[in-house]
Amino acid sequence: MQGTILSGGMIAEKERIAVALSGGKDSTALLFCLHRILSGREVELVAITVDEGIAGYRDDTIQAAKAIARQIGVEQHIVSFQEEYGCCLDRMVVGRKVAPCTYCGVFRKHALNRAARSLGADKIATGHNLDDEAQTVMMNYLKGDFERLMRLRPRRVQRGLVPRIKPLRSMPEKEIALYCMLSGIFFQSRECPYAGLSLRAEVRDMINALESQFPGTKLSTVKGFERLAEEEQGQWAQMDLALCRQCGEPCVGERCKACQLREEIGRPSEKH
């Protein structure tokens, strides 16, 4: 990871990096490593923790996130669904046919971008690992959603959208967990109670089974996508993002997905 960050130009001097810190192993390892690697350099780290409002789960991960931020002396900001959208995730999903992960994913990205921009961050660093990337690629293959698949490519800078970086994207999940244990890094290991209800859970089990039988499956899945994306980049040029007429966040079309979902749950946003 050190080579990726320092030699690959992922992070430059004098940048302010917002680390998406959930308290799980990936984001905790990411913050810990960035702090060590960038120590003595003119780079400022700030942690952003999103509280979705998941009873019996999120409180514990927030405490773990607070602990690592306090341990290494990094400023932490907590934003909640309740404050941002007037409703916690547990209440959002009651009686809904839409999968909980849909609400969570859309609102979390929305809240994270808003928070990072308000803090003056130059980039957002997320803890996505090799397993996550392989799962996302496979999910979009299975859905036949080639357009969404192409969005996984590095994005050019666009108005209102804080660029994202994934320093751990080539590291397997098991190696990150092992690193945390060997380094004495405390993290919350419990899985989100909604995780088993998603397509990702099924794809994760499938890819893990293939990886066990055919080592290298995860890496080849991601590398194969990267080669495909490079060959097809001319045909799938990145479109210019507009600003949502409701909340002002970057989006495709006139209204962002977050504002559409807010209307569904009866918590429409006020016009900016």
Sequence and secondary structure as in RCSB ss.txt:
>XXXX:A:sequence
MQGTILSGGMIAEKERIAVALSGGKDSTALLFCLHRILSGREVELVAITVDEGIAGYRDDTIQAAKAIARQIGVE
QHIVSFQEEYGCCLDRMVVGRKVAPCTYCGVFRKHALNRAARSLGADKIATGHNLDDEAQTVMMNYLKGDFERLM
RLRPRRVQRGLVPRIKPLRSMPEKEIALYCMLSGIFFQSRECPYAGLSLRAEVRDMINALESQFPGTKLSTVKGF
ERLAEEEQGQWAQMDLALCRQCGEPCVGERCKACQLREEIGRPSEKH
>XXXX:A:secstr
 HHHHHTTTSS TT EEEEE  SSHHHHHHHHHHHHHTTTSS EEEEEEEE   TTTHHHHHHHHHHHHHHHT E
EEEEEHHHHHSS HHHHTTT SS HHHHHHHHHHHHHHHHHHHTT SEEE    HHHHHHHHHHHHHHT HHHHH
TTS    BTTB  EE TTTTS HHHHHHHHHHHT        TTGGGSHHHHHHHHHHHHHHHSTTHHHHHHHHH
HHHHHHHTTTT     EE TTT  EESSSS HHHHHHHHTT      
